[in-house]
Amino acid sequence: MSADTARPVAAAETLAFIALGSNLGDSPRLLCEVADRLAALSTRPLLRSSLWRTAPVDCPPGSADFLNAVVGLCALPGETPASLLTKLRTLEREFGRRPKRVLNEARPLDLDLIAFGAAVATSAGLTLPHPRAAGRRFVLAPLAEIAPDLILPGQRESVRALLASLSPTDCVCVGVRV
């Protein structure tokens, strides 16, 4: 959502944040296309971060850099964290993601549900907020672009403060919005 179309989110609306990542194929094109597809899952225009180039974290040796971004959407009426996660997994498959053979292997698309309103959940398939989001620059840097004052459930500090507390790493804004 650009500044000229921004308006406050109504209390009845649920704002969800999704981290996008890719390090296989035409990542810039792919991430922009998936962001456009995610717009159909929102009652309002998406909040869209820039693309960020980041070094792979906990990936096999020789893994290519990732492009990362974050989008914020207003969930459709009746949407739940589980139903949104199912839609995200479907999109990953449609964009070429295959079942993992190696932990954190290269992939054309990785979609992580970072937060779904104030929801807190812990199950085999879903943990909210995302358990590692508060410590990952490649999530917090793009998230800070679109929601710097957001306080993730279970945290005491804003996204901006969490980002400032992290050690510097190779995480560079590419400057293109998804």
C-alpha positions, -999 to +999 in steps of 0.1 A: +000+000+000+015+033-010+014+063+014-013+080-007-037+050-004-029+041+032-057+043+056-060+028+091-068-008+094-102-013+110-104-031+143-124-060+127-096-065+101-067-089+107-033-078+094-011-107+084+026-104+075+043-129+051+080-132+044+090-140+008+123-155-002+139-170-033+174-181-043+166-202-074+155-190-108+145-154-117+140-144-081+131-107-087+104-116-112+091-145-091+088-125-059+069-097-077+046-122-093+038-139-060+032-106-043+006-098-070-010-132-064-010-125-026-030-093-033-060-115-041-059-128-005-063-092+009-093-070+014-070-039+009-039-031-012-009-050+001+018-033+021+049-041+000+086-039+011+116-035-011+136-066-022+166-073+000+196-094-010+209-115+018+235-142+024+220-176+030+215-186+066+219-222+077+219-234+041+241-260+024+276-248+013+276-230-020+240-218-017+232-187-037+222-154-020+185-149-013+162-122-023+137-114+005+107-092+010+077-089+033+041-081+025+013-072+048-023-081+039-057-076+055-070-112+057-102-121+040-133-126+061-133-160+078-095-165+071-076-182+098-039-187+102-042-223+092-063-215+061-039-188+050-009-211+056-025-237+033-029-210+006+008-201+010+019-237+006-002-240-025+014-209-040+049-223-032+041-254-052+026-234-081+058-214-082+080-246-084+087-255-048+093-292-043+094-313-012+127-308+007+154-333+002+180-313+021+174-289+050+173-252+037+182-262+002+179-237-027+143-230-036+124-208-061+099-197-034+097-197+004+067-181+021+066-178+059+036-166+078+053-142+103+023-129+121-015-131+119-029-102+139-024-109+176-027-147+171-003-169+191-002-206+180+020-236+185+013-268+166+031-293+145+025-273+113+022-237+125+039-215+151+028-178+154+044-155+155+072-171+134+096-184+160+128-170+144+114-137+129+126-115+157+162-125+152+164-125+115+176-093+097+163-106+064+128-106+079+130-075+101+146-052+075+118-055+050+092-057+077+106-024+092+099-007+059+062-014+060+055-018+098+083-003+118+061+002+149+046-033+149+052-053+180+050-090+172+030-110+197+052-121+226+077-093+220+082-061+240+100-041+214+089-028+180+102-043+147+124-012+144+140-017+178+145-055+172+162-047+139+185-021+156+195-047+182+208-072+157+245-074+146+251-061+111+251-087+083+251-087+046+215-076+040+213-050+013+182-033+000+179-038-038+155-008-040+127-025-060+094-030-043+076-063-047 
